[in-house]
């Protein structure tokens, strides 16, 4: 007998409506005449008992986030990418997600979100607990036990980025510097780390479509960076991880799309980079991003710059790989 058959009727009904009919928590709440949080509580309680042995090795906060991911209830690409990064970094979390997916698959005829493979530097958390760290701000988003930066082919870049040691999870507010013609918004909440393993052939979730190696124009600089370009539902986003950056005192770092002095577009700016000398985060790309040939990381002193400031890192922009 499937564990689904052993669930209380209210929990199974919640899962069925969420997965079979692809309803949101709010829509199911309306159908059942109960509060939205009650729908979520019932669904998450069901997930926990469908794979109890694996669930005990994962922290409650992580189970909650993974549950929303598996039920396709996260609000946007940033949240889904963050969860994928967490799964790639934690074997207990992946094991629980895989076990739950096997149990609920019969209720999801159109498929479930992909469980990514282990990312570079991933390891089981100490003490067998799968709890997540508190998300760090963009200015110093480097910690451990959350998600790994994608590994480039260059051994020099690999060493510079300390792959396997740099693991990041970001929930940040990116301030967009320009938002004309609907190509970007005045502000957007986004950010996540990514892994090479996330480049899976799946119809669900964002896909990494290109990598950009960001190098300094000044050969004496030790600054280095890596950008992933991701795509989902016709929208593109970038996620950058960089280090050995000067602390931003009296200026801020900004991302530009660039082809020539007369053809450049500011995309986003970051909060201050401090003593970690590291920056990580991302934002949506404007719809006209393909018109540009380079991505720049610059130092800016004007609140609304009209042209790129001093270039710290640059890389060829290729949105198709």
C-alpha positions, 0 to 999 in steps of 0.5 A, a space after each residue: 500500500 502506498 503511503 499516500 493511502 495512509 494519509 488523513 483525507 484532508 491531507 491527501 485532498 490538499 496534495 491532490 488539489 495542489 498537484 493534480 489540478 495545479 492549484 495554488 494554496 490560495 485557490 485550494 483554500 477557496 475551494 475548501 473554505 479554509 484559511 490559506 495557511 491551513 492548506 499549506 500546513 496540511 500539505 507540508 504535514 503530509 510531505 513530512 510523513 511520506 518520508 519520515 526517516 529522511 525528514 528527521 535529518 532535515 531541519 524544519 525550515 529547510 523542509 518547509 522551503 523544499 515542500 513549497 518547491 516540490 508543490 510548485 508554490 514558490 512565487 518566482 525564479 529567485 526562490 526556486 533557484 535558491 532552493 535548488 542551490 540548497 538541494 545541490 549542497 545538502 545530501 540529506 535535503 536531496 534524499 528527503 526531496 527524492 523520497 517525497 517525490 517518489 511518493 507524490 509522483 502519482 498525484 502529479 501527471 505533469 511532473 514534479 520540479 527537478 531534484 538537482 545533483 550534488 554541486 561542487 563542494 557539497 557535503 552533508 551538514 555537521 551533526 546530520 542536520 539539514 538546516 539552512 544558514 540565514 541568508 547573507 546580503 549581497 555585499 558579503 554573501 559567502 558562507 557554507 552549507 548552502 549552495 556552490 558556485 558553478 565550476 569553470 573550466 579554467 583552473 586559474 579561475 577555479 582557484 581564484 573562486 575557491 570552488 568547493 569553499 565558496 558556497 552562497 545563498 542570497 535573498 537580496 533587494 537589487 536596485 535597478 538603475 533604469 527601467 524604461 520601456 518595460 525592460 526592467 522594473 524599478 526594483 526586484 527581489 531576486 538572487 541565488 547561487 547556481 551550480 553546473 549540476 543545475 543544467 539539467 534537461 528538465 521542463 520545470 524550473 530555470 535552466 542555466 543557458 550560458 556562463 560568463 567568465 569575468 576578468 579584470 582589464 587591469 592585469 595587476 588586479 586579482 579580482 575575478 568573477 563568474 556569471 550564470 545566465 538563467 532562463 525560465 518562461 521566456 525571462 532571463 536573469 544573471 547571477 554573479 559571484 566575484 571576489 578579491 574586489 576592493 571594499 566599496 568606500 565612496 562608490 558602489 558596484 554596478 552591472 552594465 550591458 555594454 557594446 560601445 560608449 554610446 550603447 550601454 545600459 545599467 542593469 543593477 547596483 549592489 550594496 556595499 562590498 566590505 571586508 570579505 571583498 566578495 560580491 554575489 547576487 543577481 537580477 532579471 535581465 532586460 528584454 533587450 539584453 541580446 543587443 549587447 556584447 559585453 557585461 561589465 562590473 563597474 565602480 560608480 560614484 553617481 547615483 544614476 550614472 549615464 555611462 559606465 564608470 571604471 571597469 573592474 570586471 568584464 566578460 563577453 555576453 553570450 545568452 545562448 552559451 
